[in-house]
Amino acid sequence: MAAFAAAVVAVAIMAFGSQLARINPALAAFLELVVVAGVAPSVWRLRRTPVWRWLVYGAAAGVLAGWSALLVGAA
């Protein structure tokens, strides 16, 4: 379940970020941070619930993987 959540979140981050980067890379980075900062508190609260914690950990890994892929693609 965590791997699926990581894959979905990573693909969403990469798709959102790459399309925004076509318009303005600084705007893309800013909006990525705003979206993750806005969703993080709600998702982080679920980490103690037995079933949801795997989705939370997967989503966190997906965010890191998506941002890493965007940075590697930008270089």
Distance bins in CASP14 RR format, pairs under 12 A and 6 or more apart:
PFRMAT RR
TARGET T0000
AUTHOR 0000-0000-0000
RMODE 2
METHOD distances of the structure
MODEL  1
1 7 0 0 0 0 0 1 0 0 0 0 0
1 8 0 0 0 0 0 1 0 0 0 0 0
1 50 0 0 0 0 0 1 0 0 0 0 0
1 51 0 0 0 0 1 0 0 0 0 0 0
1 52 0 0 0 0 1 0 0 0 0 0 0
1 53 0 0 0 0 1 0 0 0 0 0 0
1 54 1 0 1 0 0 0 0 0 0 0 0
1 55 1 0 0 1 0 0 0 0 0 0 0
1 56 0 0 0 0 0 1 0 0 0 0 0
1 57 0 0 0 0 1 0 0 0 0 0 0
1 58 0 0 0 0 1 0 0 0 0 0 0
1 59 0 0 0 0 0 1 0 0 0 0 0
2 8 0 0 0 0 0 1 0 0 0 0 0
2 9 0 0 0 0 0 1 0 0 0 0 0
2 47 0 0 0 0 0 1 0 0 0 0 0
2 51 0 0 0 0 0 1 0 0 0 0 0
2 52 0 0 0 0 0 1 0 0 0 0 0
2 53 0 0 0 0 1 0 0 0 0 0 0
2 54 1 0 1 0 0 0 0 0 0 0 0
2 55 1 0 0 1 0 0 0 0 0 0 0
2 56 0 0 0 0 1 0 0 0 0 0 0
2 57 1 0 1 0 0 0 0 0 0 0 0
2 58 1 0 1 0 0 0 0 0 0 0 0
2 59 0 0 0 0 1 0 0 0 0 0 0
2 60 0 0 0 0 1 0 0 0 0 0 0
2 61 1 0 0 1 0 0 0 0 0 0 0
2 62 0 0 0 0 1 0 0 0 0 0 0
3 9 0 0 0 0 0 1 0 0 0 0 0
3 10 0 0 0 0 0 1 0 0 0 0 0
3 54 0 0 0 0 1 0 0 0 0 0 0
3 55 0 0 0 0 0 1 0 0 0 0 0
3 57 0 0 0 0 0 1 0 0 0 0 0
3 58 1 0 0 1 0 0 0 0 0 0 0
3 59 0 0 0 0 0 1 0 0 0 0 0
3 61 0 0 0 0 1 0 0 0 0 0 0
3 62 0 0 0 0 1 0 0 0 0 0 0
3 65 0 0 0 0 0 1 0 0 0 0 0
4 10 0 0 0 0 0 1 0 0 0 0 0
4 11 0 0 0 0 0 1 0 0 0 0 0
4 54 0 0 0 0 1 0 0 0 0 0 0
4 55 0 0 0 0 1 0 0 0 0 0 0
4 57 0 0 0 0 0 1 0 0 0 0 0
4 58 0 0 0 0 1 0 0 0 0 0 0
4 59 0 0 0 0 0 1 0 0 0 0 0
4 61 0 0 0 0 0 1 0 0 0 0 0
4 62 0 0 0 0 0 1 0 0 0 0 0
5 11 0 0 0 0 0 1 0 0 0 0 0
5 12 0 0 0 0 0 1 0 0 0 0 0
5 43 0 0 0 0 0 1 0 0 0 0 0
5 46 0 0 0 0 0 1 0 0 0 0 0
5 51 0 0 0 0 0 1 0 0 0 0 0
5 52 0 0 0 0 1 0 0 0 0 0 0
5 53 0 0 0 0 0 1 0 0 0 0 0
5 54 1 0 0 1 0 0 0 0 0 0 0
5 55 1 0 1 0 0 0 0 0 0 0 0
5 56 0 0 0 0 1 0 0 0 0 0 0
5 57 1 0 0 1 0 0 0 0 0 0 0
5 58 1 0 1 0 0 0 0 0 0 0 0
5 59 1 0 1 0 0 0 0 0 0 0 0
5 60 0 0 0 0 1 0 0 0 0 0 0
5 61 0 0 0 0 1 0 0 0 0 0 0
5 62 1 0 0 1 0 0 0 0 0 0 0
5 63 0 0 0 0 0 1 0 0 0 0 0
5 65 0 0 0 0 0 1 0 0 0 0 0
6 12 0 0 0 0 0 1 0 0 0 0 0
6 13 0 0 0 0 0 1 0 0 0 0 0
6 54 0 0 0 0 1 0 0 0 0 0 0
6 55 0 0 0 0 1 0 0 0 0 0 0
6 56 0 0 0 0 0 1 0 0 0 0 0
6 57 0 0 0 0 1 0 0 0 0 0 0
6 58 1 0 1 0 0 0 0 0 0 0 0
6 59 1 0 0 1 0 0 0 0 0 0 0
6 60 0 0 0 0 1 0 0 0 0 0 0
6 61 1 0 1 0 0 0 0 0 0 0 0
6 62 1 0 1 0 0 0 0 0 0 0 0
6 63 0 0 0 0 1 0 0 0 0 0 0
6 64 0 0 0 0 1 0 0 0 0 0 0
6 65 1 0 0 1 0 0 0 0 0 0 0
6 66 0 0 0 0 1 0 0 0 0 0 0
6 68 0 0 0 0 0 1 0 0 0 0 0
6 69 0 0 0 0 0 1 0 0 0 0 0
7 13 0 0 0 0 0 1 0 0 0 0 0
7 14 0 0 0 0 0 1 0 0 0 0 0
7 55 0 0 0 0 0 1 0 0 0 0 0
7 58 0 0 0 0 1 0 0 0 0 0 0
7 59 0 0 0 0 0 1 0 0 0 0 0
7 61 0 0 0 0 1 0 0 0 0 0 0
7 62 1 0 0 1 0 0 0 0 0 0 0
7 65 0 0 0 0 1 0 0 0 0 0 0
7 66 0 0 0 0 0 1 0 0 0 0 0
7 69 0 0 0 0 0 1 0 0 0 0 0
8 14 0 0 0 0 0 1 0 0 0 0 0
8 15 0 0 0 0 0 1 0 0 0 0 0
8 55 0 0 0 0 1 0 0 0 0 0 0
8 58 0 0 0 0 1 0 0 0 0 0 0
8 59 0 0 0 0 1 0 0 0 0 0 0
8 61 0 0 0 0 0 1 0 0 0 0 0
8 62 0 0 0 0 1 0 0 0 0 0 0
8 63 0 0 0 0 0 1 0 0 0 0 0
8 65 0 0 0 0 0 1 0 0 0 0 0
8 66 0 0 0 0 0 1 0 0 0 0 0
9 15 0 0 0 0 0 1 0 0 0 0 0
9 16 0 0 0 0 0 1 0 0 0 0 0
9 32 0 0 0 0 0 1 0 0 0 0 0
9 35 0 0 0 0 0 1 0 0 0 0 0
9 36 0 0 0 0 1 0 0 0 0 0 0
9 39 0 0 0 0 1 0 0 0 0 0 0
9 40 0 0 0 0 0 1 0 0 0 0 0
9 43 0 0 0 0 1 0 0 0 0 0 0
9 55 0 0 0 0 1 0 0 0 0 0 0
9 56 0 0 0 0 0 1 0 0 0 0 0
9 57 0 0 0 0 0 1 0 0 0 0 0
9 58 1 0 0 1 0 0 0 0 0 0 0
9 59 1 0 1 0 0 0 0 0 0 0 0
9 60 0 0 0 0 1 0 0 0 0 0 0
9 61 1 0 0 1 0 0 0 0 0 0 0
9 62 1 0 1 0 0 0 0 0 0 0 0
9 63 1 0 1 0 0 0 0 0 0 0 0
9 64 0 0 0 0 1 0 0 0 0 0 0
9 65 0 0 0 0 1 0 0 0 0 0 0
9 66 1 0 0 1 0 0 0 0 0 0 0
9 67 0 0 0 0 0 1 0 0 0 0 0
9 69 0 0 0 0 0 1 0 0 0 0 0
10 16 0 0 0 0 0 1 0 0 0 0 0
10 17 0 0 0 0 0 1 0 0 0 0 0
10 58 0 0 0 0 1 0 0 0 0 0 0
10 59 0 0 0 0 1 0 0 0 0 0 0
10 60 0 0 0 0 0 1 0 0 0 0 0
10 61 1 0 0 1 0 0 0 0 0 0 0
10 62 1 0 1 0 0 0 0 0 0 0 0
10 63 1 0 0 1 0 0 0 0 0 0 0
10 64 0 0 0 0 1 0 0 0 0 0 0
10 65 1 0 1 0 0 0 0 0 0 0 0
10 66 1 0 1 0 0 0 0 0 0 0 0
10 67 0 0 0 0 1 0 0 0 0 0 0
10 68 0 0 0 0 1 0 0 0 0 0 0
10 69 1 0 0 1 0 0 0 0 0 0 0
10 70 0 0 0 0 1 0 0 0 0 0 0
11 17 0 0 0 0 0 1 0 0 0 0 0
11 18 0 0 0 0 0 1 0 0 0 0 0
11 62 0 0 0 0 1 0 0 0 0 0 0
11 63 0 0 0 0 0 1 0 0 0 0 0
11 65 0 0 0 0 1 0 0 0 0 0 0
11 66 0 0 0 0 1 0 0 0 0 0 0
11 69 0 0 0 0 1 0 0 0 0 0 0
11 70 0 0 0 0 0 1 0 0 0 0 0
12 18 0 0 0 0 0 1 0 0 0 0 0
12 19 0 0 0 0 0 1 0 0 0 0 0
12 32 0 0 0 0 0 1 0 0 0 0 0
12 35 0 0 0 0 1 0 0 0 0 0 0
12 36 0 0 0 0 0 1 0 0 0 0 0
12 39 0 0 0 0 0 1 0 0 0 0 0
12 59 0 0 0 0 1 0 0 0 0 0 0
12 62 0 0 0 0 1 0 0 0 0 0 0
12 63 0 0 0 0 1 0 0 0 0 0 0
12 65 0 0 0 0 0 1 0 0 0 0 0
12 66 0 0 0 0 1 0 0 0 0 0 0
12 67 0 0 0 0 0 1 0 0 0 0 0
12 69 0 0 0 0 0 1 0 0 0 0 0
12 70 0 0 0 0 0 1 0 0 0 0 0
13 19 0 0 0 0 0 1 0 0 0 0 0
13 20 0 0 0 0 0 1 0 0 0 0 0
13 21 0 0 0 0 0 1 0 0 0 0 0
13 28 0 0 0 0 0 1 0 0 0 0 0
13 29 0 0 0 0 0 1 0 0 0 0 0
13 31 0 0 0 0 0 1 0 0 0 0 0
13 32 1 0 0 1 0 0 0 0 0 0 0
13 33 0 0 0 0 0 1 0 0 0 0 0
13 35 0 0 0 0 1 0 0 0 0 0 0
13 36 0 0 0 0 1 0 0 0 0 0 0
13 39 0 0 0 0 0 1 0 0 0 0 0
13 59 0 0 0 0 0 1 0 0 0 0 0
13 60 0 0 0 0 0 1 0 0 0 0 0
13 61 0 0 0 0 0 1 0 0 0 0 0
13 62 1 0 0 1 0 0 0 0 0 0 0
13 63 1 0 0 1 0 0 0 0 0 0 0
13 64 0 0 0 0 1 0 0 0 0 0 0
13 65 1 0 0 1 0 0 0 0 0 0 0
13 66 1 0 1 0 0 0 0 0 0 0 0
13 67 1 0 0 1 0 0 0 0 0 0 0
13 68 0 0 0 0 1 0 0 0 0 0 0
13 69 1 0 0 1 0 0 0 0 0 0 0
13 70 1 0 0 1 0 0 0 0 0 0 0
13 71 0 0 0 0 0 1 0 0 0 0 0
14 20 0 0 0 0 0 1 0 0 0 0 0
14 21 0 0 0 0 0 1 0 0 0 0 0
14 28 0 0 0 0 0 1 0 0 0 0 0
14 32 0 0 0 0 0 1 0 0 0 0 0
14 62 0 0 0 0 1 0 0 0 0 0 0
14 63 0 0 0 0 0 1 0 0 0 0 0
14 65 0 0 0 0 1 0 0 0 0 0 0
14 66 1 0 1 0 0 0 0 0 0 0 0
14 67 0 0 0 0 1 0 0 0 0 0 0
14 68 0 0 0 0 1 0 0 0 0 0 0
14 69 1 0 1 0 0 0 0 0 0 0 0
14 70 1 0 0 1 0 0 0 0 0 0 0
14 71 0 0 0 0 0 1 0 0 0 0 0
14 72 0 0 0 0 0 1 0 0 0 0 0
14 73 0 0 0 0 1 0 0 0 0 0 0
14 74 0 0 0 0 0 1 0 0 0 0 0
15 21 0 0 0 0 0 1 0 0 0 0 0
15 22 0 0 0 0 0 1 0 0 0 0 0
15 28 0 0 0 0 0 1 0 0 0 0 0
15 32 0 0 0 0 0 1 0 0 0 0 0
15 66 0 0 0 0 1 0 0 0 0 0 0
15 69 0 0 0 0 0 1 0 0 0 0 0
15 70 0 0 0 0 0 1 0 0 0 0 0
16 22 0 0 0 0 0 1 0 0 0 0 0
16 23 0 0 0 0 0 1 0 0 0 0 0
16 27 0 0 0 0 0 1 0 0 0 0 0
16 28 0 0 0 0 1 0 0 0 0 0 0
16 29 0 0 0 0 0 1 0 0 0 0 0
16 31 1 0 0 1 0 0 0 0 0 0 0
16 32 1 0 0 1 0 0 0 0 0 0 0
16 33 0 0 0 0 0 1 0 0 0 0 0
16 34 0 0 0 0 0 1 0 0 0 0 0
16 35 1 0 0 1 0 0 0 0 0 0 0
16 36 0 0 0 0 0 1 0 0 0 0 0
16 63 0 0 0 0 0 1 0 0 0 0 0
16 66 0 0 0 0 1 0 0 0 0 0 0
16 67 0 0 0 0 0 1 0 0 0 0 0
16 69 0 0 0 0 0 1 0 0 0 0 0
16 70 0 0 0 0 1 0 0 0 0 0 0
17 23 0 0 0 0 1 0 0 0 0 0 0
17 24 0 0 0 0 0 1 0 0 0 0 0
17 25 0 0 0 0 1 0 0 0 0 0 0
17 26 0 0 0 0 0 1 0 0 0 0 0
17 27 0 0 0 0 1 0 0 0 0 0 0
17 28 1 0 1 0 0 0 0 0 0 0 0
17 29 0 0 0 0 1 0 0 0 0 0 0
17 30 0 0 0 0 0 1 0 0 0 0 0
17 31 1 0 0 1 0 0 0 0 0 0 0
17 32 1 0 1 0 0 0 0 0 0 0 0
17 33 0 0 0 0 0 1 0 0 0 0 0
17 35 0 0 0 0 1 0 0 0 0 0 0
17 36 0 0 0 0 0 1 0 0 0 0 0
17 63 0 0 0 0 0 1 0 0 0 0 0
17 66 0 0 0 0 1 0 0 0 0 0 0
17 67 0 0 0 0 1 0 0 0 0 0 0
17 69 0 0 0 0 1 0 0 0 0 0 0
17 70 1 0 1 0 0 0 0 0 0 0 0
17 71 0 0 0 0 0 1 0 0 0 0 0
17 73 0 0 0 0 0 1 0 0 0 0 0
17 74 0 0 0 0 1 0 0 0 0 0 0
18 25 0 0 0 0 0 1 0 0 0 0 0
18 28 0 0 0 0 1 0 0 0 0 0 0
18 32 0 0 0 0 0 1 0 0 0 0 0
18 66 0 0 0 0 0 1 0 0 0 0 0
18 67 0 0 0 0 0 1 0 0 0 0 0
18 69 0 0 0 0 1 0 0 0 0 0 0
18 70 1 0 0 1 0 0 0 0 0 0 0
18 71 0 0 0 0 0 1 0 0 0 0 0
18 72 0 0 0 0 0 1 0 0 0 0 0
18 73 0 0 0 0 1 0 0 0 0 0 0
18 74 0 0 0 0 1 0 0 0 0 0 0
19 25 0 0 0 0 0 1 0 0 0 0 0
19 27 0 0 0 0 0 1 0 0 0 0 0
19 28 0 0 0 0 1 0 0 0 0 0 0
19 31 0 0 0 0 0 1 0 0 0 0 0
19 32 0 0 0 0 0 1 0 0 0 0 0
19 70 0 0 0 0 0 1 0 0 0 0 0
20 26 0 0 0 0 1 0 0 0 0 0 0
20 27 1 0 0 1 0 0 0 0 0 0 0
20 28 1 1 0 0 0 0 0 0 0 0 0
20 29 0 0 0 0 1 0 0 0 0 0 0
20 30 0 0 0 0 1 0 0 0 0 0 0
20 31 1 0 1 0 0 0 0 0 0 0 0
20 32 1 0 0 1 0 0 0 0 0 0 0
20 33 0 0 0 0 0 1 0 0 0 0 0
20 34 0 0 0 0 0 1 0 0 0 0 0
20 35 0 0 0 0 0 1 0 0 0 0 0
20 70 0 0 0 0 1 0 0 0 0 0 0
20 74 0 0 0 0 0 1 0 0 0 0 0
21 27 0 0 0 0 1 0 0 0 0 0 0
21 28 1 0 1 0 0 0 0 0 0 0 0
21 29 0 0 0 0 1 0 0 0 0 0 0
21 30 0 0 0 0 0 1 0 0 0 0 0
21 31 0 0 0 0 0 1 0 0 0 0 0
21 32 0 0 0 0 1 0 0 0 0 0 0
21 70 1 0 0 1 0 0 0 0 0 0 0
21 71 0 0 0 0 0 1 0 0 0 0 0
21 73 0 0 0 0 1 0 0 0 0 0 0
21 74 1 0 0 1 0 0 0 0 0 0 0
22 28 0 0 0 0 1 0 0 0 0 0 0
22 74 0 0 0 0 0 1 0 0 0 0 0
23 29 0 0 0 0 0 1 0 0 0 0 0
23 30 0 0 0 0 0 1 0 0 0 0 0
23 31 0 0 0 0 0 1 0 0 0 0 0
24 30 0 0 0 0 1 0 0 0 0 0 0
24 31 0 0 0 0 1 0 0 0 0 0 0
25 31 0 0 0 0 0 1 0 0 0 0 0
25 32 0 0 0 0 0 1 0 0 0 0 0
25 70 0 0 0 0 1 0 0 0 0 0 0
25 71 0 0 0 0 0 1 0 0 0 0 0
25 73 0 0 0 0 0 1 0 0 0 0 0
25 74 1 0 0 1 0 0 0 0 0 0 0
26 32 0 0 0 0 0 1 0 0 0 0 0
26 33 0 0 0 0 0 1 0 0 0 0 0
26 74 0 0 0 0 0 1 0 0 0 0 0
27 33 0 0 0 0 0 1 0 0 0 0 0
27 34 0 0 0 0 0 1 0 0 0 0 0
28 34 0 0 0 0 0 1 0 0 0 0 0
28 35 0 0 0 0 0 1 0 0 0 0 0
28 67 0 0 0 0 0 1 0 0 0 0 0
28 70 0 0 0 0 1 0 0 0 0 0 0
28 71 0 0 0 0 0 1 0 0 0 0 0
28 74 0 0 0 0 1 0 0 0 0 0 0
29 35 0 0 0 0 0 1 0 0 0 0 0
29 36 0 0 0 0 0 1 0 0 0 0 0
29 67 0 0 0 0 1 0 0 0 0 0 0
29 70 0 0 0 0 1 0 0 0 0 0 0
29 71 0 0 0 0 1 0 0 0 0 0 0
29 74 0 0 0 0 1 0 0 0 0 0 0
30 36 0 0 0 0 0 1 0 0 0 0 0
30 37 0 0 0 0 0 1 0 0 0 0 0
31 37 0 0 0 0 0 1 0 0 0 0 0
31 38 0 0 0 0 0 1 0 0 0 0 0
32 38 0 0 0 0 0 1 0 0 0 0 0
32 39 0 0 0 0 0 1 0 0 0 0 0
32 63 0 0 0 0 1 0 0 0 0 0 0
32 66 0 0 0 0 1 0 0 0 0 0 0
32 67 1 0 0 1 0 0 0 0 0 0 0
32 70 1 0 0 1 0 0 0 0 0 0 0
32 71 0 0 0 0 0 1 0 0 0 0 0
33 39 0 0 0 0 0 1 0 0 0 0 0
33 40 0 0 0 0 0 1 0 0 0 0 0
33 63 0 0 0 0 0 1 0 0 0 0 0
33 67 0 0 0 0 1 0 0 0 0 0 0
34 40 0 0 0 0 0 1 0 0 0 0 0
35 43 0 0 0 0 0 1 0 0 0 0 0
35 63 0 0 0 0 1 0 0 0 0 0 0
35 67 0 0 0 0 0 1 0 0 0 0 0
36 42 0 0 0 0 0 1 0 0 0 0 0
36 43 0 0 0 0 1 0 0 0 0 0 0
36 44 0 0 0 0 0 1 0 0 0 0 0
36 59 0 0 0 0 1 0 0 0 0 0 0
36 60 0 0 0 0 1 0 0 0 0 0 0
36 62 0 0 0 0 0 1 0 0 0 0 0
36 63 1 0 1 0 0 0 0 0 0 0 0
36 64 0 0 0 0 0 1 0 0 0 0 0
36 66 0 0 0 0 0 1 0 0 0 0 0
36 67 0 0 0 0 1 0 0 0 0 0 0
37 43 0 0 0 0 0 1 0 0 0 0 0
37 44 0 0 0 0 0 1 0 0 0 0 0
37 63 0 0 0 0 0 1 0 0 0 0 0
38 44 0 0 0 0 0 1 0 0 0 0 0
38 63 0 0 0 0 0 1 0 0 0 0 0
39 45 0 0 0 0 0 1 0 0 0 0 0
39 46 0 0 0 0 0 1 0 0 0 0 0
39 56 0 0 0 0 0 1 0 0 0 0 0
39 59 0 0 0 0 1 0 0 0 0 0 0
39 60 0 0 0 0 0 1 0 0 0 0 0
39 63 0 0 0 0 1 0 0 0 0 0 0
40 46 0 0 0 0 0 1 0 0 0 0 0
40 47 0 0 0 0 0 1 0 0 0 0 0
40 56 0 0 0 0 1 0 0 0 0 0 0
40 59 0 0 0 0 1 0 0 0 0 0 0
40 60 0 0 0 0 1 0 0 0 0 0 0
40 63 0 0 0 0 1 0 0 0 0 0 0
41 47 0 0 0 0 0 1 0 0 0 0 0
41 56 0 0 0 0 0 1 0 0 0 0 0
42 52 0 0 0 0 0 1 0 0 0 0 0
42 56 0 0 0 0 0 1 0 0 0 0 0
42 59 0 0 0 0 0 1 0 0 0 0 0
43 49 0 0 0 0 0 1 0 0 0 0 0
43 52 0 0 0 0 1 0 0 0 0 0 0
43 53 0 0 0 0 0 1 0 0 0 0 0
43 55 0 0 0 0 1 0 0 0 0 0 0
43 56 1 0 1 0 0 0 0 0 0 0 0
43 57 0 0 0 0 0 1 0 0 0 0 0
43 58 0 0 0 0 1 0 0 0 0 0 0
43 59 1 0 1 0 0 0 0 0 0 0 0
43 60 0 0 0 0 1 0 0 0 0 0 0
43 62 0 0 0 0 0 1 0 0 0 0 0
43 63 0 0 0 0 1 0 0 0 0 0 0
44 52 0 0 0 0 0 1 0 0 0 0 0
44 53 0 0 0 0 0 1 0 0 0 0 0
44 55 0 0 0 0 0 1 0 0 0 0 0
44 56 1 0 0 1 0 0 0 0 0 0 0
44 57 0 0 0 0 0 1 0 0 0 0 0
44 59 0 0 0 0 1 0 0 0 0 0 0
44 60 0 0 0 0 1 0 0 0 0 0 0
44 63 0 0 0 0 0 1 0 0 0 0 0
45 52 0 0 0 0 1 0 0 0 0 0 0
45 53 0 0 0 0 0 1 0 0 0 0 0
45 56 0 0 0 0 1 0 0 0 0 0 0
46 52 1 0 1 0 0 0 0 0 0 0 0
46 53 1 0 0 1 0 0 0 0 0 0 0
46 54 0 0 0 0 0 1 0 0 0 0 0
46 55 1 0 0 1 0 0 0 0 0 0 0
46 56 1 0 1 0 0 0 0 0 0 0 0
46 57 0 0 0 0 0 1 0 0 0 0 0
46 58 0 0 0 0 0 1 0 0 0 0 0
46 59 0 0 0 0 1 0 0 0 0 0 0
46 60 0 0 0 0 0 1 0 0 0 0 0
47 53 1 0 1 0 0 0 0 0 0 0 0
47 54 0 0 0 0 1 0 0 0 0 0 0
47 55 0 0 0 0 1 0 0 0 0 0 0
47 56 1 0 1 0 0 0 0 0 0 0 0
47 57 1 0 0 1 0 0 0 0 0 0 0
47 58 0 0 0 0 0 1 0 0 0 0 0
47 59 0 0 0 0 1 0 0 0 0 0 0
47 60 0 0 0 0 1 0 0 0 0 0 0
48 56 0 0 0 0 1 0 0 0 0 0 0
48 57 0 0 0 0 0 1 0 0 0 0 0
49 55 0 0 0 0 1 0 0 0 0 0 0
49 56 0 0 0 0 1 0 0 0 0 0 0
49 57 0 0 0 0 0 1 0 0 0 0 0
50 56 0 0 0 0 0 1 0 0 0 0 0
51 57 0 0 0 0 0 1 0 0 0 0 0
52 58 0 0 0 0 0 1 0 0 0 0 0
52 59 0 0 0 0 0 1 0 0 0 0 0
53 59 0 0 0 0 0 1 0 0 0 0 0
53 60 0 0 0 0 0 1 0 0 0 0 0
54 60 0 0 0 0 0 1 0 0 0 0 0
54 61 0 0 0 0 0 1 0 0 0 0 0
55 61 0 0 0 0 0 1 0 0 0 0 0
55 62 0 0 0 0 0 1 0 0 0 0 0
56 62 0 0 0 0 0 1 0 0 0 0 0
56 63 0 0 0 0 0 1 0 0 0 0 0
57 63 0 0 0 0 0 1 0 0 0 0 0
57 64 0 0 0 0 0 1 0 0 0 0 0
58 64 0 0 0 0 1 0 0 0 0 0 0
58 65 0 0 0 0 1 0 0 0 0 0 0
58 66 0 0 0 0 0 1 0 0 0 0 0
59 65 0 0 0 0 0 1 0 0 0 0 0
59 66 0 0 0 0 0 1 0 0 0 0 0
60 66 0 0 0 0 0 1 0 0 0 0 0
60 67 0 0 0 0 0 1 0 0 0 0 0
61 67 0 0 0 0 0 1 0 0 0 0 0
61 68 0 0 0 0 0 1 0 0 0 0 0
62 68 0 0 0 0 1 0 0 0 0 0 0
62 69 0 0 0 0 1 0 0 0 0 0 0
62 70 0 0 0 0 0 1 0 0 0 0 0
63 69 0 0 0 0 0 1 0 0 0 0 0
63 70 0 0 0 0 0 1 0 0 0 0 0
64 70 0 0 0 0 0 1 0 0 0 0 0
64 71 0 0 0 0 0 1 0 0 0 0 0
65 71 0 0 0 0 0 1 0 0 0 0 0
65 72 0 0 0 0 0 1 0 0 0 0 0
66 72 0 0 0 0 1 0 0 0 0 0 0
66 73 0 0 0 0 0 1 0 0 0 0 0
66 74 0 0 0 0 0 1 0 0 0 0 0
67 73 0 0 0 0 0 1 0 0 0 0 0
67 74 0 0 0 0 0 1 0 0 0 0 0
68 74 0 0 0 0 0 1 0 0 0 0 0
68 75 0 0 0 0 0 1 0 0 0 0 0
69 75 0 0 0 0 0 1 0 0 0 0 0
END
